[in-house]
Amino acid sequence: MQATVIGTGYVGLVTAIGLAENGHEVTCVDLNAERMERLAQGIAPITEEGIEDALRLNRERLTFTTDYPASDLYLIAVGTPERADGSCDLSAVEAVARLIEETSPGASVIVKSTVPPGTTARLQDEHPTLRFAMVPEFLREGTALADNRQPSRLIIGTTDATFAKTVEQLFQTTAPVVVVDPTTAELTKYAANSFLAVKISFINEIARLADAVGADVTEVAHGIGLDPRIGSAFLRAGAGYGGSCFPKDIAALTTLARTHETTLHVIEAADRTNEAQLDYVLAKIRPERGMRVALLGLAFKPGTDDLRDAPALRLAERLEQLGVVVVGYDPAARTLLDQKPTLEEALRGADVAVIMTEWPEMKAVAPELLTRVMQTPRLIDGRNCWQYVDAPAGVAYEAIGRPGKE
Ligand code: NAD
């Protein structure tokens, strides 16, 4: 089959590669000309394990352009960021739908972008010559290609059985396929992200109590996760969630709910807990004017360079407001902070180091390095990932709901 993917960011590019791996001919369209030129040379605009190899292996089936080609089948994967009022900004999706109708009336369009429930049905009404389906994306940055090759499920939002078959042929998966109406598909995506956010905030609250009573939240998480009704995934306490999806999707869903006079109490509480978790980490740092804090890891999670809504950046801002000198280190993400090229340089002369992203390098940072180069060897493990939890003498170690030894 031939398909055109509009938007070549994390979702669009990975989707396009997946389709090419399935043997389809894929044209990728993006407004960003520089991005497209580099992609045509096989240079990936994002950090994702295996992405440049995949681009090379599939280069004959991938074309990159800034022009909208005529096509029978489009996938929309442009951004849907948060507006100031918390609602979802659909302007890019709407602009793309208009351009598709102008270029290829009669085309089939798969919405991959995360859009609020009701959006695809509205697009269908506004563009009756097109045929829309909503197929939400569940990839995780950092393991995006693997997730794309082996998704946990394929949700197809359409009431058109023929179109549903086309979508199945396009994605060729052995995962469970669930065919629902577009609005249900849209809500499934938001419900999934909200549920994961609730799990994180839940365990973060338990972690605060664990600190207070002297329990170990990692063991609590293990103990409850063995119950199949609960499951162990997403029960790691830490500095809270961030990233390009959870905060904005929760904002969009809770805002939408309010317009329907419904309040999503649990989800709103998860969001408040997440904000408070950053205060909790801040309090552990015990910031003082002139103190030097090294943030180890800046990306919102390991395996990606994505900084959108990264907790490390929010923490840096808070610290700087308090007159703290902030330096950072990340193996992939690039920021405007005073960012050092190596972990050791970030640690040099620091009063406190805070692990904010659990990159393998952070998990393995040697106690000997902390004692040798830091002003005061104090480590706050904002991801409960340091492998030397029984910190050797000389290192003051504090995690989130996990007792460490001074
Ligand atoms: P992104 O910002 O990485 O990529 C969006 C791309 O779209 C950019 O390259 C931008 O230049 C391009 N673009 C914007 N307007 C355009 C237009 N009119 N024509 C052509 N190109 C245009 O975004 P992303 O992270 O890939 O997310 C895309 C969508 O997928 C969002 O709705 C997001 O919520 C959803 N999603 C993201 C993830 C994730 O982990 N990143 C996971 C699941 C779903």
Residues whose N, C-alpha, C, O or C-beta is under 5 A from the ligand:
A	BS01	NAD	I6 G7 T8 G9 Y10 V11 G12 V29 D30 L31 N32 A77 V78 G79 T80 A92 A95 V96 K112 S113 T114 E137 F138 L139 E141 S244
